[in-house]
Amino acid sequence: MKITLLFFGVTADLIGKTVLVMALENTMTVGALKLVLKEKYLKLKNIDTYAVAVNEAYAEGTLVLKEGDVVAIIPPVSGG
């Protein structure tokens, strides 16, 4: 199963890409994907929390990913 990951802000800086196509061997939840990303891209461990959107809708960790999903990794935003 393939999904497309979109990285924004500091997450793109930390992994060095804004778009990545990832092949998953099994079905996976958003929460499990976050763990895989932190293992594969160690610099992501420096971010305490980040939001995940699947197909342009914010997703909870229990959402099961499907073939062709577009997953956005959205870091915390601050500003004034």
Secondary structure, 3 states (H helix, E strand, C coil): CEEEEEECHHHHHHHCCCEEEEECCCCCEHHHHHHHHHHHCHHHHHCCCCEEEECCEECCCCCECCCCCEEEEECCCCCC
